[in-house]
Amino acid sequence: MSNEGPKYGGQAQIEGVMFGGKEHTVTAIRRKDDSIEYCYHKKQSKPIFQKLKKIPFIRGIVALVESAGMGSRHMQFASDRYDVEPGEEASGEETMTKMQMVLGVAVIGVISFIFSKFIFTLVPMFIAEAFSPVFPGKTEQILLESFFKLILLLTYLYLISLTPLIRRVFQYHGAEHKVINCYEAGLPITVRNVQAQSRLHYRCGSSFILFTVIVGMFIYFLVPTDPLWLRIVNRILLIPVVIGVSFEVLQATNAVRNVPVLRYLGYPGLWLQLLTTKEPKDDQVEVAIASFNKLREVEKQPESAKELYQA
């Protein structure tokens, strides 16, 4: 029987997983001595953000900004402490090196999403423009631009997935999805039950990124592609529009995922997750379960968070 309780989201970290509920976020990481350490933060949303989050097409941008701030705190905690002996602290140089490695997965995170959108928006446009003598039409140019954008995205994700560190992050990403799928299926959250779940999920940020490519293509048909300077300007100005609409598409595909025909609308995003998630090992699933259980404990008894590390 499916679970109709609160909806939870998550984010993979170095050697751990962050889960977020309505008012709290908790990260669990596996330390060098094999112990599990937690980091806790209480969500503190400004009143203006609360109002904006109720407005369709605006709420996606607000959610992205809030996630960026919260996610960076947990990422700092994970990168600082995952491979440091308990009782020791990482040096400033070590911390910077770790953070640089973590930022390699920025394309599937929210910390530098806006910045990366400029790169993934403008570079394919210039490549498509280079083919304008052969494909001069507006439709041809937009299709070509979207094709190059997709190729750039897939190539980037594939290349970073080959590095050992990022591969482990992607495994924790898969563990995060499996835990949420197990919870939403109403099953006891055990390693065995979690491992039996899919590593893909409709609400994943990877799906969101792919939808920006698809949604952007349709929106670009509404604006001119010539001259080049105007094309550059409208691509930049349309970034928040594409983000806002893509967020609504993501929410819509999640809402209809149990409808026989409409469920296929979310499949492109699920296919991309085959790159951004990997099958986790049992010990990685244990960390994800520990994070999820600790979050639910904190949400029921906020005072229990006093014992947790707060960056």
N, C-alpha and C positions, 0 to 999 in steps of 0.2 A: 504494500500500500504506500503510495507516494506521500511525502511529508509536506504538509501545508503550513509549516512553521515559518519563522523568519528567514529571509534570504541572506546568504552570506557570500562575500566575495573574497578573493585572495590574490596573492602575488608571490611568485617564487623569489627567494633570496639566495645568497651564497650559503650553501649547506643548510638551508632551512626554508620555511614557508611563513608568510604573513597571512593571517585571516582577519577580516574586518566585519563587524556587525553594525548595528544601528548607532551605537554610541562609543564603541571601543575597538581597538586594534591590538592584536597580539602576534608577535613573531617568536617562533621556536627555532633554534639552530643547534646543530650537532657540534659540540666542542671537540678540540683535539684529543681530550682524554675520554671521548665517547659519551660524555654527559650531555644533557640537554639544558640549554639556558634560554630564558624568555625575556622578551622586551615588550613593554606595555605602553600604550598611549591612549588617552581619552580624546575622542574627536571633539574639536572645538571650532564649530562653524560660525562664521559671522552672520548676524541677522540678515544682512543684505543678500548673502549667499543662499540662506534658507528660502528667501522669497524668489530669487532667480531660479532656484532648482525646481520650482513649480511651473516654470514657463517652458513649454515645448520648444525645441531647437536651441534654446539658451542653456537649458539644464545640462546638456552634454558637455559644453565648454566649462561650466562651473564645476562639474564632477571631475573633469580632467585636471583642473587647477588644484582642487582639493586633494585629489589622489597623488598629484605630484609632490605636494608638500609633505603629506603623511608617508608616502612611499620612500622619500629620500631619507627620512629619519630612520626608518627600519633598515634600509639598505646600508646606511652608515654603521648602525649597530652590528649588522651581520658581517660586513667587511672588516670591521675593527677586531672582532672577537672570535671568529670561527676557528682560526688556526693558532690562537694564542693560548699558552698554558694558563689554566685558572690561576688568578692572583697576579698575572703579568698584564701589561698594557702594551699595545702595539706602538711603535715609534711613529712619528709624523710621516717619515719617508715611506715606511711600510704601509701606513694607512692610505697615502696618496696612490701608491702602486696598486693596491687592491681596488680602490675606487675607480681607477682608470680601467681596470679589467672588467669591473661590474658594468661600467657605462657602455661596454661593448654590446650589451643587450638592450640599449636604449630604444631601438626600433620597436620592441615588443612591450616596452614600459611606457610610463607617462612622464618620467622625469625630464626628458629632453624631446618629448614628442613634437611640440610646436616647432622647435628648431629643425628637427629631422624632416618635418613636413615641407619646409622650404626647399630642402635638398631634393626630396623625392617628388616635389612638384615641379621645380624649375629645370632640373637636369634632363628629365625625359622630354620636356617641352623643347629644349634647345636641340636635343638629338633628333626629334621629329621634324623640327624646322630645317635641319640640315638636309632632310629628304624632300623638302618642298618642291625642288625642281622635278622630282619624279612623282610625288604625291601632293599636288598643290591644293586640292579641294579641302574644304572645311571638315567634312565628314572623315575623309582619309586622314587628315592631320590629327584629329581628336582620337580616332581609333589607334593610330600609330603611337601617339603620345601615351595613351593608356596602356598599350602593349609594352612599351619600353619601361613604363613605371612598374608594371607587374614583374617584368623580367629583373629589373633592378632590385625590387623587394625580395623576390625569391632567391636571387643570387646572394644577396647580403645575408639572408637568414641561413642559407645552406652553408656558406663559408664560415660564419661564426659558430655554427653548430658542430664544426669539425674540431674546434678547440676543446680540450678536456674540461676546462673550467665551465665553459658555457654549456657543454653537453650535460654536466651535472645540474646546472641551473635549470635546464630544460627538463631533466628528470624530476626535479622538485616541482616544476610547473605541472607535469603530468600527475604527480602525487596530489597536488592541490586540487586539480579537477576531479580526481578519483574520490577524494574525501567528500567533496561537495555532492558529487553524483550519488555516493553511498547515502549521505544524509538525506538528499531529496528523494531517494527511493524508499526511505523509511526503514532502512536496515540498521542493525547494530553496527557501530563503527569499529570494526576489528580489522586487523591487517588482511585477513583472508577475504572478508567482504569487500574491503576497499580495493584490493588488487583485482577483484573480479569485475570492477567497473571500467567504463571507457575512460581514456585519458583526455577525451575531447568534451568541450562544453560550449553551449550556445552563447553564454554571456562573456566569453573570453575576449580580452583586449586584442588578441591576434585577429579575431573575426572583425573587430571594429576597424583595425588598420586596413584589412582587405576591402571592407565596405567603403572606405574613403576613396579607394581606387575606382570602384564600380560606380559609386554615387557621383564622384567627381566627373567621370566621363559623361554622365547624363546632364549634369549641370553645365558643363562646358559647351554643350550644344546650344545653350541659351544665350551665349555671349560670342562676340566676334573673335576670330583668330588673327585678323589682319587689321592694322600693321603689327609688327612684332612687339613694339613698345607697349601697345594696348593689350596684347596677349599677356605680356609679363605682368602688367598692372592688374588685370582682372584675375589672373591666377593667384596672385598674392592676396588681393582683397577677398577672394572667394574661399580662402583657407578656413576661416571660422564658419562660413556657411556650410562647406563640405563636412566639417567636423560635426556641426550641429545636426545636420540631416542624417549623417551616418550613424550617430548615436541613436536617433529615433528608429532607424532601420534595424539596428542591433536589438533594441528593445522589442520591436515588432516581431522579429524572427524568433526571439525567445518566447514571446507570448503565444505563438502559433505552433511551437515545436511539437505539440502532441496532436495536431490536426494532420490527418493522413497525407493530403496533397501539399498543404502549405509548409509542412516541415522541411521540404526540400529547399525552401528559400534560404535557409541558414547553412546549407551544405558547403557552399564555397568557403565560408569562414572555418568550418570544421576541417576542410581539406588543408587549409593553410596550417592548422594546428598540428598536422602530421609532421610539419617541420619544426614548430616551436615547442612541442612537447615530446618527451621520450618516456618509454616505460621505466618506472622507478623500481628500485630494489626495495626489499622489505624494510631495511633500516631507514630508508628515506621516507617510506610511508609511515613508519613509526613516528618520525619527527613531525610530519604533517598532521597526523592524528593528535599528537601531543599539543600542537599549536591550536588546533580546532577545539579540542576539549578544554584547554585553558581559557580560550576566548569565551566559550559558553559558561564556564565557571565564573569568570569575571563579570559577564553580563547579568548573571543571577545574583552574585555577591560582589559588588564593586570593591568592597573593602579588601578582598583577597588579592587585589592588584598591588597592594603595598609591598608585598614580598618580591615583586618582579623588578627587573632592571628597567630604568627609565633613562633613555639617552638624552 
